[in-house]
Amino acid sequence: KAYADVQVAGEVIIKGLRVITGESGLFVGMPANKGKDGKYYDIVFFQGDSKKILEDAVLTAYDKAS
């Protein structure tokens, strides 16, 4: 549906987030690389609630832009 780049704390930029329609609605796919086995592996990882906060911010921005 959309792509997003996010700047965190004014210092870190995460490029390549994707807004995707899944079975239970929209979700945010993290940047990933395709392995030799054909599977995709995330290249960005989060601690605690950070991932949920980032996903909520991206989906809110997507809703406002739609």
N, C-alpha and C positions, 0 to 999 in steps of 0.2 A: 504494500500500500504506500509506503514512504520510507525514506532514509533520513537519518539524523546524525549530526555531529554534536557533541555536548562538551562544554567547558566546565570543569569542576574546580571550585575554589579559585577561579581566576588563573590557574596554573597548569592544569592537566586537561588535555583535549582527547576525548574518545571519539574516534571516527568510525563510521560504518555500522551504527545501530540501525536496525530495520524494524518497522512496524508491520506486523504480519497478522493475517486473519487465520486463527486456528479453530479447532472444534468448539471451544468455549468462548470465542470472541477474540478481540485484538490482544496481542502481546508484543513485547519488545524482544527481538532477537539480538544477542550480543555479537560483536565482531568475531568471526571464526575463520579458521583455515581448514582446507580440505586435506585430510591425511591420505597416505598411499592406499589405505583400505577403503577409501571412498566416503568415509564418515567425516562429519564436520566437528571440529574441536574449538571451543571458545578460547579466545586469546586474552580476554579481560575477565578478572575474577574480583569478587567483592567480599567484604567481611560484614557481618551483622546485617542491619536493615538497609545498608547503602544501595543494594541492587533494587529493592522495592521502591525506595525514594526516587531513584533514577528512572525506573520504569514509569512510575506515576507522573513524573515531570514530563517525560517524553509523550505519554499518551494524552496528557492534558494539553500540551502544545499542539499535538495532532488534532484533537477535537476542536480547538480554537481556530486552527487553520482550515478545517474542512467546512 
